[in-house]
Amino acid sequence: MPFTRGVNMPDTRQPQSATLAAALRFGASAGGRNPKSKIPNPKSEIGYNFCTYFDRNYLTRGLALHTSLVRHCQRPFILWILCFDDETYAILARLDLPGVRLISQQEFEAGDEELARAKATRSRVEYYWTCTPSLPCYVLRHNPEVDLITYLDADLYFYSDPQPIYEELGAGSILIVEHRYAPEYAHFAATSGIYNVGVMAFRQDARGLACLSWWRERCLEWCYTRFEDGKYGDQMYLDDWPERFRGVVVSEHAGAGLAPWNLTRYRVKSGDDGITVDGQPLIFYHCHGYKLASRHTAEPADYAYRISAEVAKLLYLPYAHALQDTQRQIDASLGRPVPLTLPAGDASVGIARQLLAQRLLLVTPAWLALLLWRIGGWRRDNWAIQEAGFRAHAAGDLQTARHHFLTAIRRNPLVLRNLGIISILLESVVGSGRMARYRAWRAQLRPKRNATNMDGSSFRQ
């Protein structure tokens, strides 16, 4: 199971200065802002100030995040985007998205010697994580009119206006969100932390700036993709913030922070008022672990996380379709289709088998995608029942094992093809002693390996 900090996947290609020059011709200024975006400057006219970062590998996700903000924010917003490669900068500059301010990597890093020293010792992903606190610091330092900045992971998708989380913050200076792990994933807190970096807000006051400055210093000192001495990446530094800093507010809104690691804690439903989580509006969903497998299939999350057909319908299919739309948006802006970089996958496991095992989700058509996902869930549940039966047998609990296996057989009679299950069912009837003697007798009847034939030659069983 991977750690729950969202990963902006690294890009192994080198930045191309020619692409950046093209971006400048498309209308982005050297300061990283797009003058064509009609964004009013007085802070009274801006309801929300967001910032995020990504490279070309997360470009479609970043565009989907922006699209969801445009669709659901009831007040004007600015989204500052730190582009971690020149291609991303050029494409976003060409798209000229409303409410977007671009920051080039060169501009962001200029004059920051501490960040440069840290960059030399980090992998690409580790460097991205190191930059997390530096980005809101950068935005606040260069935009004194911004009273409150909210960092967003690029793989978030909004389903309603974020105003409720700002109402929770009130006069506070720092907003953080708990992982709220489901019971079966509660042990992740020890290595991934109590809080998730996905959404964080910082006010431009003494308390907010002190917290940001401390966090930036810690990430410059140590920020790696491993658990070590109570640290993991940029995330576990948050664990003691409610005690360490004044003005920290932990969001309690059920619709803020929904993610694969806590889905089973909540009732996710759709109604006249949109999607709700335990009766509260779903504000955003963290699509952690989503991977595109082909143009028509995706791995929605790590396989260990259980995703119901209802959640696939309400959350994952809309997100998959949004990513398809953003890919078409990119293709149209460039006047040509952009080749997709897809994972190699496991050639030994066919697409159909993966679809029927809930390892892959078909994107279109939706009706077939949900049908296959339900079949996969039914099969997966039956496997879990059988595994529970084998665990009970290993623990010496024959009656519980019998119950699990009979349940699995009622759900799918083909389970009877498993001779191991038949053997355990017989054992539950005749008793362990008799079954042990029977197995010993059967073992004696089998010819020994490498036995000798009458002519002196050997044979293998």
Secondary structure, 3 states (H helix, E strand, C coil): CCCCCCCCCCCCCCCCHHHHHHHHHCCCCCCCCCCCCCCCCCHHHCCEEEEEEECHHHHHHHHHHHHHHHHHCCCCEEEEEEECCHHHHHHHHHHCCCCEEEEEHHHHHCCCHHHHHHHCCCCHHHHHHHHCCHHHHHHHHHCCCCCEEEEECCCEEECCCCHHHHHHHCCCCEEEEECCCCHHHHHHHHHHCCEEEEEEEEECCHHHHHHHHHHHHHHHHCCCCCEECCEECCCHHHHHHHHHCCCEEEECCCCCCECCCCHHHCCEEEECCEEEECCEECCEEECCCCEECCCCEEECCCCCCCCCHHHHHHHHHHHHHHHHHHHHHHHHHHCCCCCCCCCCCCCCCCHHHHHCCCCCEECCCHHHHHHHHHHHHHHHHHHHHHHHHHHHHHCCCHHHHHHHHHHHHHHCHHHHHCHHHHHHHHHHHHCHHHHHHHHHHHHHHCCCCCCECCCCCECCC
